[in-house]
Amino acid sequence: MVSASQSAAPAAAPMTGEQRKWDIDPVLTVEHLTMRFGGLVAVNDLSFNVGRGDITALIGPNGAGKTTVFNCVTGFYKPTEGRTVMRHGAGLLQDMVDEVTAGGLRSIRDGDKAVFLLERMPDFEISQFARVARTFQNIRLFGGMTVLENLMVAQHNTLMTASIYTIGGLIGLPGYRVAEKAAKEKAVYWLERTRLIERADDPAADLPYGDQRRLEIARAMCTEPHLLCLDEPAAGLNPRESAELNELLQFIRAEHATSILLIEHDMGVVMEISDHVVVLDYGVKIADGDAIQVKNDPKVIAAYLGVDDEAEIDIPEVRKDLEEVEQAASDEGSAS
Ligand SMILES: Nc1ncnc2c1ncn2[C@@H]1O[C@H](COP(=O)(O)OP(=O)(O)OP(=O)(O)O)[C@@H](O)[C@H]1O
């Protein structure tokens, strides 16, 4: 674990002389995160920030450790080492971070500000209190329930609180009825935003794949997360669905106080919508910057060059870079 005396300073040195926005106002700071599975080091001393209100992409070749990072942030895995700080409230909130770390606490509140050390919290507390929501690489909906029911179940915690954890819901406590109405309104709002309102009464399993992906995002958004973690949201989508996803994520960024961290292989999506890109290779961070900086980073190009999987290499931006690298090598060869 990171000791109390260790600094929560910006997780990565700026690429330029200036401090970057995500280092000044991070909603999430991953510091010195290491995850070992027996002898395998899946993530090795990884540090990065997720800027408040940003779309941050975590990319890298297959097996680079991206999902492991998600599993550590969302409490599915307990990291071997490292500290993961989630903040509600602007700025670094350094005094609160130091206090919660030194005090051996899970979280600390001061008015409407709060700091959470996620590695000390079980997964349900991370979603309920730290307000981190996630979707999975393999869709996990309640297939037999309707689309609307999936969104109501997502708001279970709020409804249980309103029923005072009794049969208050069944006997129709006034507070419960108000909460239930608000939950339905929120569900309808997200069904409209995700263009699923016409399918509200259909079983979730009957939806086409792209609609199920959007339903997962709608379900996560019904919990009003401060941080939304999306594991390959564009996987399996056609170009039209992919463009709709971009629009949806940009809408969430513009209209809601939700920061987004996404794992994505589709570089079209990453380059178009990301404010910040972090690149992993073999569990180690090899680049951290805006989309243009990262796209032109030789270490990133080399990491993708080393991948055997054609699907991974066949990314337009990366392919173009690879062609340039190969052309330069061949020109050099013919000149000598
Ligand atoms: N529960 C586990 N037990 C053992 N090894 C694991 C476990 N989870 C992940 N790994 C290993 O950790 C490494 C990183 O895997 P991870 O799934 O995080 O990579 P990834 O970047 O998300 O890959 P992909 O893009 O293919 O999803 C891999 O070598 C993987 O086999």
The ligand as a Tripos MOL2 file, in Angstrom:
@<TRIPOS>MOLECULE
LIG
   31    33     1     0     0
SMALL
NO_CHARGES

@<TRIPOS>ATOM
      1 N1         -7.9950  -13.5030  -12.7520 N.pl3     1 LIG1
      2 C1         -6.8470  -13.6760  -13.3890 C.ar      1 LIG1
      3 N2         -6.0080  -14.6830  -13.0600 N.ar      1 LIG1
      4 C2         -4.8360  -14.8430  -13.6980 C.ar      1 LIG1
      5 N3         -4.3840  -14.0560  -14.6980 N.ar      1 LIG1
      6 C3         -5.1860  -13.0420  -15.0800 C.ar      1 LIG1
      7 C4         -6.4440  -12.7910  -14.4510 C.ar      1 LIG1
      8 N4         -7.0100  -11.7030  -15.0350 N.ar      1 LIG1
      9 C5         -6.1490  -11.2920  -15.9860 C.ar      1 LIG1
     10 N5         -5.0570  -12.0890  -16.0110 N.ar      1 LIG1
     11 C6         -3.8870  -11.9570  -16.8630 C.3       1 LIG1
     12 O1         -3.4350  -10.6170  -16.7490 O.3       1 LIG1
     13 C7         -2.9790  -10.1270  -18.0110 C.3       1 LIG1
     14 C8         -3.7410   -8.8720  -18.3570 C.3       1 LIG1
     15 O2         -5.0860   -9.2490  -18.6810 O.3       1 LIG1
     16 P1         -6.2340   -8.1760  -18.9600 P.3       1 LIG1
     17 O3         -7.4910   -8.9310  -19.2320 O.co2     1 LIG1
     18 O4         -6.2370   -7.1730  -17.8820 O.co2     1 LIG1
     19 O5         -5.7010   -7.5110  -20.3070 O.3       1 LIG1
     20 P2         -6.4760   -6.5550  -21.3200 P.3       1 LIG1
     21 O6         -5.5290   -5.4710  -21.6830 O.co2     1 LIG1
     22 O7         -7.7870   -6.1500  -20.7450 O.co2     1 LIG1
     23 O8         -6.6980   -7.5250  -22.5530 O.3       1 LIG1
     24 P3         -7.8830   -7.5640  -23.6610 P.3       1 LIG1
     25 O9         -7.7070   -6.3360  -24.5010 O.co2     1 LIG1
     26 O10        -7.5800   -8.7960  -24.4140 O.co2     1 LIG1
     27 O11        -9.1760   -7.6130  -22.9200 O.co2     1 LIG1
     28 C9         -3.1730  -11.2560  -19.0120 C.3       1 LIG1
     29 O12        -1.9480  -11.9470  -19.1360 O.3       1 LIG1
     30 C10        -4.2270  -12.1200  -18.3560 C.3       1 LIG1
     31 O13        -4.1090  -13.4630  -18.7590 O.3       1 LIG1
@<TRIPOS>BOND
     1     1     2 1
     2     2     3 ar
     3     2     7 ar
     4     3     4 ar
     5     4     5 ar
     6     5     6 ar
     7     6     7 ar
     8     6    10 ar
     9     7     8 ar
    10     8     9 ar
    11     9    10 ar
    12    10    11 1
    13    11    12 1
    14    11    30 1
    15    12    13 1
    16    13    14 1
    17    13    28 1
    18    14    15 1
    19    15    16 1
    20    16    17 2
    21    16    18 1
    22    16    19 1
    23    19    20 1
    24    20    21 2
    25    20    22 1
    26    20    23 1
    27    23    24 1
    28    24    25 2
    29    24    26 1
    30    24    27 1
    31    28    29 1
    32    28    30 1
    33    30    31 1
@<TRIPOS>SUBSTRUCTURE
     1 LIG1         1 GROUP 0 **** ****
